[in-house]
Amino acid sequence: MPAEIGRYTVERELGSGGMGEVYLAFSPAGDPVAVKLIREDRLDPVARKRFEREAEIARTIVGTNRVARFLEADPFADRPWLAMEYIPGRTLQAYVEAYSPLSPALTSSLGALLAEGLAAVHDANLLHRDLKPQNVIMGAHGPMLIDFGLGAFLDAGHDSLSRGGIVIGTVRCMSSEQADGDTSQLTTASDVYGLGAVLLFAATGHYPYEGASWGVIHAQVVNPDRQPDLDGLPPVLYPLVSTMLAHDPAARPTLDEVTDHCTRVMAEASLSPAMARHALIDLTTRDGMAAAHVAPSASVARRLYQAAVEGSGSVEEQAANEIESVVAEAEVVAETGTSSEGVPSTPVRRTRTPASRKVADNLRQRYAMQSGL
């Protein structure tokens, strides 16, 4: 594990995957960030140059709280890296697999919120290009899109899509035109398809296409005669999701149309968009576990030592205060049990009901939400 990446001090590894390794790191001032090291087989010179251009544009995205902020990157380092805002929380994939699919109303809330985020990305003349349940974090303020900006490396070399093992997992949510390999022709409709795959998974727990290998799934995705698997999709969502997953990009709805449909579904469940968002947050952060590792390890021990040296109260007193401080900090950061990459973190043991749980209980009473939500 590297000690530093750029100006960031690495704390620990969060995980690894098709793109490379991901680390929890800290800025010189102590802010947590997610730093990603790109795999060496993604070091195509064209991809490096394109990523440099897209990284500059990514910093200009405004008008949304649904995309993890892009901080900085070095696409020309020996191993390219990028730093993104660290979002504590479990992924949508982890939530659905651990609990159950979302109700139609909450799936619609998810869809409207993510559509709003994608609209801001598209307004900056960029595409996400890798929408999937693993790249949606169910955080304390609602769903967030992560891994934005990695598309330049995902698309490096048109032949990369034919190499088994490189995009396994992603191809399940990939539009037919992207799977065909001609990434220069991708439009915003490709992201609409990816969002449709995310909503299908949220509502049913499965992807549009499944198979025993990457090649089997890829063959289904690019086949215009093979329809996506919509089994279990609630009827109220069927007209929207089925068109979002259309093989022909021109047949897919716009993001505004996606939002309109989602808003109608929420209204039919007697929920305003704001109420549905609160319900979605409450449900997906309900286990009361905190992502406690949001500060460098051993920081509590260092503060206790300093307090003892200065003689400011007994060590026992200071320990009690520090424990309360850590619990309060963790409650503010998140009520999940995983990092922004879906990696479990150490739970904080509590002796009292957390404030966030009290707020959630109050919301339940205030809005008298239906049991099906």
ChimeraX attribute file (.defattr): number of C-alpha atoms within 10 A of each C-alpha:
attribute: neighborCount
match mode: 1-to-1
recipient: residues
	/A:1	9
	/A:2	10
	/A:3	11
	/A:4	12
	/A:5	20
	/A:6	16
	/A:7	10
	/A:8	21
	/A:9	21
	/A:10	22
	/A:11	20
	/A:12	16
	/A:13	17
	/A:14	21
	/A:15	15
	/A:16	14
	/A:17	11
	/A:18	15
	/A:19	19
	/A:20	16
	/A:21	17
	/A:22	21
	/A:23	23
	/A:24	26
	/A:25	29
	/A:26	23
	/A:27	14
	/A:28	10
	/A:29	7
	/A:30	13
	/A:31	14
	/A:32	24
	/A:33	23
	/A:34	26
	/A:35	28
	/A:36	27
	/A:37	20
	/A:38	22
	/A:39	17
	/A:40	12
	/A:41	12
	/A:42	22
	/A:43	19
	/A:44	14
	/A:45	13
	/A:46	13
	/A:47	20
	/A:48	20
	/A:49	14
	/A:50	15
	/A:51	24
	/A:52	19
	/A:53	13
	/A:54	19
	/A:55	22
	/A:56	14
	/A:57	16
	/A:58	21
	/A:59	13
	/A:60	13
	/A:61	19
	/A:62	14
	/A:63	13
	/A:64	17
	/A:65	17
	/A:66	22
	/A:67	26
	/A:68	20
	/A:69	24
	/A:70	22
	/A:71	16
	/A:72	18
	/A:73	19
	/A:74	18
	/A:75	23
	/A:76	14
	/A:77	12
	/A:78	10
	/A:79	16
	/A:80	20
	/A:81	21
	/A:82	23
	/A:83	25
	/A:84	21
	/A:85	18
	/A:86	22
	/A:87	26
	/A:88	27
	/A:89	35
	/A:90	28
	/A:91	29
	/A:92	26
	/A:93	22
	/A:94	20
	/A:95	22
	/A:96	19
	/A:97	14
	/A:98	9
	/A:99	9
	/A:100	13
	/A:101	21
	/A:102	24
	/A:103	16
	/A:104	24
	/A:105	29
	/A:106	27
	/A:107	25
	/A:108	30
	/A:109	29
	/A:110	29
	/A:111	24
	/A:112	24
	/A:113	21
	/A:114	25
	/A:115	23
	/A:116	19
	/A:117	23
	/A:118	25
	/A:119	19
	/A:120	19
	/A:121	24
	/A:122	16
	/A:123	12
	/A:124	16
	/A:125	14
	/A:126	20
	/A:127	23
	/A:128	20
	/A:129	28
	/A:130	26
	/A:131	26
	/A:132	26
	/A:133	26
	/A:134	21
	/A:135	21
	/A:136	29
	/A:137	30
	/A:138	29
	/A:139	24
	/A:140	23
	/A:141	18
	/A:142	23
	/A:143	29
	/A:144	26
	/A:145	25
	/A:146	28
	/A:147	23
	/A:148	22
	/A:149	22
	/A:150	20
	/A:151	19
	/A:152	24
	/A:153	23
	/A:154	21
	/A:155	20
	/A:156	21
	/A:157	18
	/A:158	15
	/A:159	11
	/A:160	17
	/A:161	21
	/A:162	15
	/A:163	11
	/A:164	11
	/A:165	13
	/A:166	18
	/A:167	21
	/A:168	16
	/A:169	17
	/A:170	19
	/A:171	23
	/A:172	23
	/A:173	28
	/A:174	28
	/A:175	28
	/A:176	24
	/A:177	20
	/A:178	21
	/A:179	21
	/A:180	18
	/A:181	17
	/A:182	15
	/A:183	17
	/A:184	10
	/A:185	9
	/A:186	16
	/A:187	17
	/A:188	19
	/A:189	23
	/A:190	27
	/A:191	24
	/A:192	27
	/A:193	27
	/A:194	25
	/A:195	28
	/A:196	28
	/A:197	27
	/A:198	29
	/A:199	29
	/A:200	31
	/A:201	25
	/A:202	28
	/A:203	22
	/A:204	20
	/A:205	18
	/A:206	23
	/A:207	22
	/A:208	22
	/A:209	21
	/A:210	18
	/A:211	12
	/A:212	7
	/A:213	12
	/A:214	20
	/A:215	16
	/A:216	12
	/A:217	18
	/A:218	23
	/A:219	16
	/A:220	19
	/A:221	27
	/A:222	17
	/A:223	12
	/A:224	12
	/A:225	9
	/A:226	12
	/A:227	15
	/A:228	17
	/A:229	14
	/A:230	18
	/A:231	12
	/A:232	12
	/A:233	20
	/A:234	14
	/A:235	9
	/A:236	16
	/A:237	19
	/A:238	15
	/A:239	11
	/A:240	18
	/A:241	23
	/A:242	21
	/A:243	18
	/A:244	29
	/A:245	29
	/A:246	21
	/A:247	22
	/A:248	15
	/A:249	20
	/A:250	9
	/A:251	12
	/A:252	22
	/A:253	19
	/A:254	16
	/A:255	24
	/A:256	13
	/A:257	14
	/A:258	23
	/A:259	21
	/A:260	13
	/A:261	19
	/A:262	26
	/A:263	20
	/A:264	17
	/A:265	22
	/A:266	22
	/A:267	14
	/A:268	11
	/A:269	16
	/A:270	15
	/A:271	21
	/A:272	16
	/A:273	22
	/A:274	11
	/A:275	15
	/A:276	25
	/A:277	22
	/A:278	20
	/A:279	22
	/A:280	26
	/A:281	20
	/A:282	22
	/A:283	16
	/A:284	24
	/A:285	25
	/A:286	15
	/A:287	12
	/A:288	18
	/A:289	23
	/A:290	29
	/A:291	27
	/A:292	23
	/A:293	20
	/A:294	23
	/A:295	18
	/A:296	17
	/A:297	11
	/A:298	9
	/A:299	10
	/A:300	16
	/A:301	12
	/A:302	11
	/A:303	14
	/A:304	21
	/A:305	14
	/A:306	12
	/A:307	16
	/A:308	15
	/A:309	10
	/A:310	9
	/A:311	10
	/A:312	12
	/A:313	10
	/A:314	11
	/A:315	15
	/A:316	11
	/A:317	11
	/A:318	17
	/A:319	16
	/A:320	10
	/A:321	12
	/A:322	16
	/A:323	15
	/A:324	13
	/A:325	13
	/A:326	17
	/A:327	17
	/A:328	15
	/A:329	16
	/A:330	21
	/A:331	22
	/A:332	15
	/A:333	20
	/A:334	26
	/A:335	27
	/A:336	30
	/A:337	24
	/A:338	26
	/A:339	27
	/A:340	27
	/A:341	26
	/A:342	24
	/A:343	17
	/A:344	17
	/A:345	18
	/A:346	12
	/A:347	16
	/A:348	17
	/A:349	10
	/A:350	12
	/A:351	6
	/A:352	6
	/A:353	9
	/A:354	16
	/A:355	12
	/A:356	19
	/A:357	17
	/A:358	11
	/A:359	11
	/A:360	18
	/A:361	12
	/A:362	12
	/A:363	16
	/A:364	15
	/A:365	9
	/A:366	9
	/A:367	14
	/A:368	9
	/A:369	16
	/A:370	10
	/A:371	5
	/A:372	9
	/A:373	14
